[in-house]
Amino acid sequence: MSETTAVRSLTAVADDLLGGIGIHDPEGVLIRLRSSGILTRFEDSARGTLLQVPTLIAAKLRHDLRAEVSAEPVVASLLDVLVDHMESAGLVEPELLRDVLLLARHGGHWSQLLRVCEAVGMPMFLLTPRTSCTVLRVLPLKARTGRPGLAFFGSLAEDITADAVDDTPARIRAAAIRHTGPGMLRSRLLGKFGDSELNVEEVETRPGAKLVDVIGTVRQLIELADAGRHGEAVELGIRASAEMRSARARSVVRLLTAIALHHAAEPRRALSVLNEIEGPARAGHVKGDFLLPSIIAWTALIAAVSGDHERADAHLAESDAPSGISRAGSEADPAAAPSDAPPTVIIDELVTPPLRIASALRALDRLDLERAEAEFGALSAYPEMRTLWVYLPLIARTLAVLSAEAESGLLFVNDDAERFQDSGVLSDAQKDLIALGRSTVFIALRQLRWAEIDRDRLSPACDGRIVLDVRSKLVAGRNDEAISCADTWFYHHSLSPRSRAELVAIRAAAKLRTGDEAGAQSDFRMAVSLSNWVSSLLPLALLPLPDRSRLIDLTTDSPVWAEAANEFSATFDSPAKLVEWLRSIGPVSVDIAETPQLNAGEAQLIDFLARGLSVAEIAEELNQVTGTVKNRLSARYRKFGVSNRADVLIRARSFGYLA
């Protein structure tokens, strides 16, 4: 074994095995053993300088040990101590890992080998590439049976070995990254275990130790997430991680638990869990491992979505810094990074998608449309998004509202965004993201009826419902209602700071339309200040351009613009550049739709006309006389500003009342 392992063994092994000497001076014991010839050094071409016991001395030691106790329990006891250390250590020494893997495999200590795999995880293929593949490939059936973890790692080792051109460490590491690339690990976890199934009775455990199948737990968490049962995934993750002996296994399960919390719309709990595991992951980080980069990526995403922009920006900045923490396609300028760059970490699908989504969302907040477009392009080309695909339509639609130069372009993007649908069952929070994006585009296109349909699909907990309702009232020209609604909801406890910024900006535009310039000026200054506070310019940019330009004119001398330029200095180097950009983006969005508002009965009448029913047939459907139906139809024509059936249908379609 290596000298590192020898020192660790002498430090930790039971005192009675050494006759009470040297426990506190392991290096001294090694010197004495070498000087007496009990240990010798030799050079191994693959493992470097090693220590070994000469064959005859080893035979004598085994003979003496058998007089009191079998030699097998001594080796098992030594392995037990060393694996205990690996399970609790934040950083595993490659030399120790190499020796323990070989000792467990050569002695047939399969339960101990499984514990090593769970304690170190896939980074073993990065730390000790050749030894890990040698030890884990072609495992005997008795080792794999009843141990899904060994079956998983054994199958992975065999595929990595077959893929690597030769057994050089660099090629094995590259093969390990390829075989855990987008989508590959999921298929392996959910169905590539060979003949093994978990059999608790056949798995060896220490007396009193709790049996927790780490690979099985991860497998269940993925299956629950795919089924949209995120609450159950959270409960399973919390319960299982509390019973796991391995520090790394606990962190991996806690990471998946945090992701489930995010999908279940519990961002604070998710960020708390990620914060707990970030420190240990940072201390034990291995270059090429996914754990720390994925913690950073998901922290950035969840923080960006929940409005914690400082934390999001800090983690995004760290991900872009040149260090051992790398991601697929990361370069000095991530916006220019190629979308088809090969992954640089194992299980890249837990790193690159959330990181790029967070980057795109923060770029939209800063109105950095070029960066947002670049990140969106890379995300569109990524082969495995799972339920994170819901962010792509949102990003695409927001970009279109801000940059489309013609109504046709906005319509195309709105329809094209439907192509991003991927696998997995969506949670309510994920469905909200889709409905929010669609409703925002429909409002920009003055199709307020379709906007209302999507708004009604939002979950009760989504405060975007309130903002969209007030925005629709503004575009419909119902300014007094928009002001009243904004006043009612502005201080409501359920509203996020970002939504408050949007409401006060909309209220400023509504007051401007009613002639209250002083009130509009005051509200818009507040909207700019709130936008600075939440670090997002979208509340201002989503206002109709004519209103936005006039409000900027009223407040152009206000110091709030200097504060805004300072907050968004990464995008704008002066208040003038910021104001100029706000005067130009979003030219397509309508400022007023003058859309007639229909109640349920009126909408039904329009639907009958679209179906081609005659006046008599409509009267029969409604159980009314034809005269009443004619009067109602005439009233509808006047409401739409037309005089016949054909024109009212054209107008109804343009306003979104008909498909």
N, C-alpha and C positions, 0 to 999 in steps of 0.2 A: 504494500500500500504506500501512498504518498506520506511524506513527513507531516503534512497538515492533518491527515486522518489519524496518524499515530498520536500526535499531540492531543487531538480532540478525544481520542479513545482513552488515553491515559488520564486525561482530565476528568472525564465523565464516568468511566467504568467503575463498577463496585469496588470498594476498598479491599475487600477480602481476596479479590483475584490477584492483587499485587502484594499481598502479605503486609499491608499497612505502610508501604514505602512509596515515596515519589508522587503522591497525589497532588501535592502543591508545587512540585517541580518536575513537570513532565519532560521538559527539554533536558534536564539533568539525567533523568532515567534513560532517555534515548542515548545520551552520550555514554553512559555506563554500559548499556547493552551493546552498543557498537564497539566500545573498547574491549569488551569481553568476547566478542565474536558471535554473540547471540543474534545480532542484527548485522546485515551487510547491505551495502549500496550496490545498485546496478542501474544501468541506463536502458530504458525502454524507448524504442523508436517512436511510439505513439504517445506515451504518457510521461516521458521525461525521466528524471531521477526518482527511483523508488527504493523503499526499504523492504527487505525480505528476510525471513528466517531460513537458514540453510536446512536442507531436507532432513538430515539425520537429527539435528537439534529439534526440528519440528516434530519428528516422530517420537523422540524422547519426551517432549512436553505433552503430547497427546497421550502417551502411555501413562505418564504420571497423573494427568488429569483424570483418566478413567478410573484410577484407584479410588477416587472419591465421588466423581460425578462424570456423566457422559460429556464428551467433547461437544456434542451437538448443541446442548443448551447454552454452553459458553459462547459459541458463535451467535446463537439466537439472541442471547442477552446483550452481547456487544452491539448487534444490529439494532436492537430495541432502543438502546441508549442513543445511538447515532441518529436514528430516524426521529426519535423524540426531539433531538436538537434541531433537525432539519424542519420539522413541523412548526417549531416555535420561532425559528430564526427568521429575521427579516431578509437576510442575504445568505445564500448558500454558496459555499466555496466549491468551485468546479472539481478540485482534487478530491474533496470529501464525497461529492456526488458520484464521481467516477468509481471510487473504491466501494462505496455502499451498493451501487448498482451491480457491480461484478460479484461482490460477496453474496448478495441476495440471490442472484441468478445461479451462480455456481453451486450454492448450497441448497437450491430449491426452496428458498424461503419466500413463497409467493405472496403471502399476506403482507410481509414486510416490503416486498417489491411494490405492491399496490400502494402501500402507505407512502413510499418514496415518490411514486408517480403523482399522487394527489398532493403531496407536500410541495413539489417543485413545478408540476404541471408541464405544459408544452415548452417552456423555456429550457427544459433539459436538452432539447434538440439544438438549442443555441449555445448552451454552456458546455456540454460534452457531446458533440454531434455523433462522433464515431462510436463511442461507448454506448450511448443511448440506443442507437440503431442496432448495435451488436447484441445488446442484452435483451431488447424487447421484441425483436423480430423472431418469427418461428417459435413462439412460445408453445409449450406442450399443452395438450387439451385439458389436462387436469389443472393447469394454471389459469386458463381462460374460463373454465366452467365455473359459474357462480360468481365471477368477478368481472362485471361489465367494464370496469375501469381498465383492467389489464387487457381485455379484448379490444377496447378502444385504442389504447396506446400501442398495443402490438400491431393492430391493423395499420395504424398511422405510420409506425416505424417501417413496416414492410413496403408501403407505398412510397415513402420517402427514399428508401434504399433503392427501390427499383427505378425511381425517377432520376436520382443523382447520377451524373455521368461517371463519377468516381467517388471514392470515399474521403475526399479532402473536406475538411470542416466547412470551408466557404460554400462548396457545392451542396453539402447536406443542409446547411442553414437555408440556402436559397430554395431548395426543394421543400423544406418544412414550411416556408412562407407560401410557396405555391400551393401546397396541399391543404393549407388552411385559408385559402383565398376566398373571395366573395362566393357565398352559397355552398362551398364544398364542405365546410365543417358541419353545417346544419344537416346535410344529407347523411354525413357519417354518424352524427349523434343520434339521428332519428331512425336509423335503420341498418347500420353497417357494423353489427356486433358479432357477426359470424354465428356460431352455434351457442353462444353463452347467453344465459339469462340469469338475473339475480336470484340466488338461492341462499337465503340468510343462514340456513342451518349448516351449509358447507363452508362458509367463510370464517376463517380463524380470527379470533379477536382476543385481546388480552383480558384477563378477568376484570370485570367491572367496567370495561370500556364500552362506549356506545357505538353501535354500528351505524354509520351514515354513508350511503352510497353517493359519492360526490358526482360522478358522471350521471348516475340516474337522476339526481336532484336537478342538475343542469338540463337534462333531457326533459324532465317534467316542466321546468320553468319555461322552456322554449315552447313546448306544446300548449301550455296555458296561455302564453302570450299570443301564439298563432290563433287560438280560439277566442281571443279578446277577453279572456277571464283574468284581467290584470289584478283585481283584488285578491283572488285566490293565489296568484303567483306571489304577491307581496306576503301573504300569510305563510306560504310554504317557505319562501326565502328567509324570512325572519326566524322561523322555527328551526329550519335545517342549519342555518349558519351558527346558531347558538350551540349546536351539538357537535360541530366539526372541530377536530383536533388540529388540523392544518391551518396555519395563518393565511396561506395563499388561497386555499380552497374557500375559506370564509370570505376573503375579499372578493373573489370571483362571484360567489353567490350573492354577496351584498351588492355588487355592481349590477347584476341582473335584477335584483330587488329594487334598486334605485330607478332603473329603466322602467320597470313595471309601475312604480309610483308615478313617474312622469306621465305614462300613458293613462293612468287612472286620475290625472289632473290633481296630483298632490305634489307640486313642485318644491314646497318648503321641506317636506320630509325627504324627498329625493335628494335635494342639495345637502341636507344634513348627513344622510348616509354616505354620499360621495365625499364629503369633507372628512368624515371619520376614517375612510379607507385610503385617502390620498396620501397622508403622511407615511404610513407603512409601505405603500406601494412605491413611493418616491425613494425611500431608504433602500429598498431591495430591488430597484429597477435594473433589468437586464436589457441591453440594447437589442431591439428587435421584438421585445415582448409587447403584447397589446395592453396589459393591465393599466399601467400609468397613462399612456396616451389615450386610452378609451375613457378613463376617469376624467381627464382634462377635456376631452371632446364633449362628453355628455354633460359635464358641468357647464361648459360654454353654451351648449344648446339650451339646456333647461333654464339657465340664468337669462339668456337672451329672450326666451319665450315668456318668462315670468316677470321680466322688467328689471332684473338685477344686472344692469348694463355694466357696472364697474367690474363685477366678477366675470361676466362674459368676456369683456375686453381683455382682462388680465390673463385669462386662460387662452384666449385666441392669440394674444401676443406671445405667450410661452410656446404655443404650438408652432409658431412661425420662427422662433429663435433657433439658431444653429446649435444643436445639442444632440445628445443621444436619444431625445424624444423626437421621433420623426414620424411622418405619415406619408401615405401614398401621394406622389406628385408634389411634395413640398419643395419649394425652391426659395430663393431670396425674395422673389416676387410671386406669392401664391396665386395672384390673379392671372398670371401668365403661365401657370404650371400646366403641363399637358394632362389632359383627362385620362389618357391611356397609359400613364406611367405605371410601372409594376409596383405592387405593394412593397413596403419596406418593413412591415411588421406582420406577425402572425395574427390571424383573425382580423384582417383589416376592415371588414364590414362593421365592426364595432367602433372604428376610429374615424375613417374618412367621411362617411355620410353625415354623422352628427356634426363633425367639425366644419364641413363645407356648408351645411344648412345654417349653423350658427353664424358663420362668416357672411353668408348671403343676407341673412336677416339684419345683421348689424350694418351691412353695407346699405341696405334699403333705408334703415333708420337715418343714416348719414347722407342719403340721397346720392351715394356713390354708385350710380347705375352701371358703370363699366365693370366695377368689381363684382357687383351682384350678378351681372350677365355672365361673367367668367365662371363664377362659382356654380351658377345654374347650369351652364353648359357642361361642366365637369360632372355634376350630379346626374344630368340627363343621360350621360354615357356610362354611369356606374352600373355594373351588372346586377347588383343585389341591394335593393333598398328596403325590402319588407314593408312594414306599415309606415316607415318614414317617407314613403312616396307622397303622403298627403301634403307635405310641405312644398312639393314641386308645383302643383297647380296654384297654391297660394303665392309663391314667389313669382311665377310666370304672370299671373293676373295683376299683381301689384306692379310689376315692371311695365306691363302693357298700359295700365291706367296712367302711369307716370311718363311713358315715353311714346306711346302710339301717336302717329301724326294724322291718322284718318280713322273714322269710325269702323271701316272695314277691317283694319288691323286689329282693333280691339275685339271685334266679333270673332276674327279668326283665332286669336289667342284663347279666347274664352272657350271656344269649341275644341281647340287642339289640346287644351290642358287636360281633357278627359282621358287622353291616351296614356297618362302616367300611372294608371291604376295597376297595382302590383298585388302580391298575395297578403293573406292575413285578414283577420276580422278586426274592424275598426272600433275603437272605443268612442264614447260620446264626445270626448275632447277632440279626437281626431276627425270625427264627422263635422264638428264645429268649424275646423279649419277650412274644410272644403266649402261649406255653406257660406262662411264669411267672405272668402275670395269671390265666389260666384255672385253673391249679393252686391258686393262692392262694384263689380263690373256692370251689373244690370243697372245700378243707380247711375253710373257714369254714362250709360247708354239710354237713360231716361225710361227704361223698361221697369217701372216701379212695381208693377204687379208681380213680375217674376222675382224681383228683389224681395218683395214681401213673402213670397212662397218660400224662398230660401231662408229668410229671416225667421219664419215660423218653425223651421227645422232645427234651429239652434236650441241647445239644451238650456233649461232654466238658469243654470249656473253661469252661463256665458254672458258677460256684460256687453259683448259686441252687439247683442240684440238691441240694447238701448241706443247705442251710438248709431246703428244702421237706421233705426226708426226715426231718430231726430234728423239724420242726414237726408232721409227720404222726404221728410216734411219740408226741408229747405229746398230741395230740388223741385218739389211739387209746388213751390211758391206759397206754402202755408207757413209764413214767417212767424206770425204770432204764436202758432202752435209749437213751432220749433223752439222759440224762446222760452215758452212756458214749460215745455218738456225738459229742456236743458236746465232750467232753474230747479225743477222738481228733483231731478236725479243727481245734480252736481255733487251734493254732499252725502249721497247715499253710501252706506258702509260697504256695499257690495261692488262699488265701482273702483276700478284700478286707477292709479295716477295717470296712466297713458290714456285711458278712456275719458278721464276728466279733462285732459288737455284737448282731446278731440271735441268734446262737448262745448267747451268754452270758445274754441275756434269757430265752430258752427254757429254758436250763439252770436258771435261777433258779426258774422256774415249776415245773419237774419236781422240783427239790429240795423246794420248798414242799409239793408233793403227797405226797412220801415222808416228811414230818415233819421234815425238816432245815431248820428255820427260820433258824438261824444262817448256814448255807451259802447259803440262798436270799437272805437279807438282804445278804450280802457280794456275791453275784453280781449282784443287782439294782442295787446301788450302782455296781458296775463297768459294768453295762449303761447306766446313766444317764450315767456319765462318758464312755463310748465314743460314745454318741449325741451328746453335746456335741461330741466331737472330730470326728465325721464330719458334724456339723451336720444331723442327721436324727432326728426323733422317731419315725419309723416302726418301728424295732426294738422300741420300747416299745408303741406303739399297736396293733401286729398281734398282741400277746398276747391270749388270751381274756380277756374283761372280768373275770370272777370272780378269776382269778389276778392280773391286773394290779392290781385294787383291793386285794387282800390284801397284795401286795408293796409298794404305795404306803403302806399303813398301817404296815408294818414299817420303812419308811425315811423316814417323813414328816419327822423331825427332822434328817435328814442334810443337810450343807451342799451336797451335789451338786445339790439342787433349786434353790438360789440361783444356782449356776453355770449350770444349765440355763435358768433364767429370763433370765439375762444373755445367754446365747448366742442365745436365741429372743425377745429383747425386742421385735422388730418385730411379733410376734404376741401375746405375753403380757407384761403390765406388772408381774407379780409371780409368785413361786413358787406362791401359792395359786391364781391363775387357771390356771396351767399344770397343776397337779395336778387341779383341778376338771375341766378339759377332758379329761384322760387318764382320769378316772373315768366319763366319759359316752359317749365315742365308741366305735364298734364294738360296739353292744349285741347284734347278731344272731349274731355268730360263736359257734359252739359251743365250750365249754371241753373237753368230753370226748364222744367219739362212741361209745365202747364197741363199736367195729366189729370183727366177727370177721375175722381175717386168713386168707385162702384161698390155698393154693398153686395151681399151674397145674392139677393134676388135679381139685381141688375146684371151681375156677372152671368147668372144663369140665362137671362134673356139673350145676352150677346152670344152665349154658347149655342142656344137654339138657332139663332140666325146663321152661325157658322156651319151648323149641321144641315142647313138648307131647308129647314122646316118653314112651311107657309104660316100665315097668320092664323088660319083655322087650326092647323096642327098644333101650333103653340098654345092656342086657347084651350084645346083639348088636353094638352099636357098639364097646363096650369089650372085646369078646371075653372076657366074664366070666360066671359063673353068676348067675342071678337072686338067689340068696341073698346073694351078696357085694354086689350092687348095693343090695339092700334095707338091708343093714347100713350101707353107706356113706351112703345117704340118711338113715337114722335119725341117724347121727352128725352129718350136716349140719344136720338139724332142731334137734338139741340145741345145736349151735354158734350157731345163730341165735335160740335161745330160743323155738322154735315147734314145732308137732306135725304139720303137714300141708304139702302141696305149695303150696297157694294162699298160705299165710302166709309160707313161706320165700321165695317169689318177690316178695312185697310188700316184705319186709325187704331182700332182695338189691337191689331197685331203689332203695330209699331210701339204701342205702350206696354206690350207684354201681357195683355189679357187673353191672347190666343197664341197657340204655338205656331 
